[in-house]
Amino acid sequence: MLAEENEKASEDLVEKAQADAAKAKNPIQKATLFIRQVLSELGKVTTPTRKELINYTGVVLGFVAVVMVIISALDWVFLNVVTFMFAG
């Protein structure tokens, strides 16, 4: 039910944006419309709490560390394969 309401609201916003874009004729009006729409979207943004921010930062750093280990391991494997093949 909530998803349907969000879908309907989203469709209404898209229709309104398209109607506003059709009204904007010159580049100044289009730029002004764009800035108004961006500011409207920014008003919907919620900032994370300190706890959420720390949690998200930890997840990102953990993911980066795991990817770094995987890439380092692949680099080491490829180095040994190339060295074995071409070092004679």
C-alpha positions in Angstrom: 0.0 0.0 0.0 2.8 2.4 0.9 4.6 1.5 -2.3 1.5 2.3 -4.3 1.2 5.7 -2.6 4.9 6.5 -3.3 4.5 5.4 -6.9 1.5 7.7 -7.4 3.3 10.6 -5.7 6.3 10.0 -7.9 4.1 10.0 -11.1 2.5 13.2 -10.0 5.8 14.9 -9.5 7.0 13.7 -12.9 3.9 15.0 -14.6 4.2 18.4 -12.8 7.9 18.6 -13.8 7.1 17.8 -17.4 4.3 20.4 -17.4 6.7 23.0 -15.9 9.4 22.1 -18.5 6.9 22.6 -21.3 6.1 26.1 -20.0 9.8 27.1 -19.8 10.7 28.4 -23.2 14.0 30.2 -23.0 17.3 29.0 -21.4 17.0 31.3 -18.4 13.5 29.9 -17.5 14.8 26.4 -18.0 17.8 27.1 -15.7 15.6 28.7 -13.1 13.2 25.7 -13.2 16.1 23.3 -12.9 17.5 25.1 -9.8 14.0 25.3 -8.2 13.6 21.5 -8.8 17.0 20.8 -7.4 16.3 22.8 -4.3 13.0 21.1 -3.9 14.7 17.7 -4.0 17.4 18.8 -1.6 14.6 19.8 0.9 13.6 16.1 1.0 17.1 14.9 2.0 17.5 13.8 5.5 21.0 13.8 7.1 22.0 10.7 8.9 22.4 10.6 12.7 25.9 10.4 14.1 25.4 6.7 14.8 24.3 6.0 11.2 27.1 8.0 9.8 29.7 6.0 11.8 28.0 2.8 10.8 28.0 3.7 7.1 31.6 4.9 7.2 32.6 1.6 8.8 30.8 -0.4 6.1 32.4 1.6 3.3 35.9 1.3 4.8 35.4 -2.5 5.4 34.3 -2.9 1.8 37.2 -1.0 0.5 39.6 -3.1 2.6 38.1 -6.3 1.3 38.3 -5.1 -2.3 41.9 -4.0 -1.7 42.9 -7.4 -0.4 41.2 -9.1 -3.4 42.9 -6.9 -5.9 46.3 -7.3 -4.2 45.9 -11.1 -4.2 45.0 -11.0 -7.9 48.0 -8.7 -8.6 50.3 -11.1 -6.8 48.9 -14.1 -8.7 49.3 -12.4 -12.1 52.8 -11.3 -11.2 53.8 -14.8 -10.4 52.2 -16.2 -13.6 53.9 -13.6 -15.8 57.2 -14.1 -14.0 57.0 -17.9 -14.4 56.1 -17.6 -18.1 58.6 -15.0 -19.2 61.5 -15.1 -16.7 62.6 -18.4 -18.2 
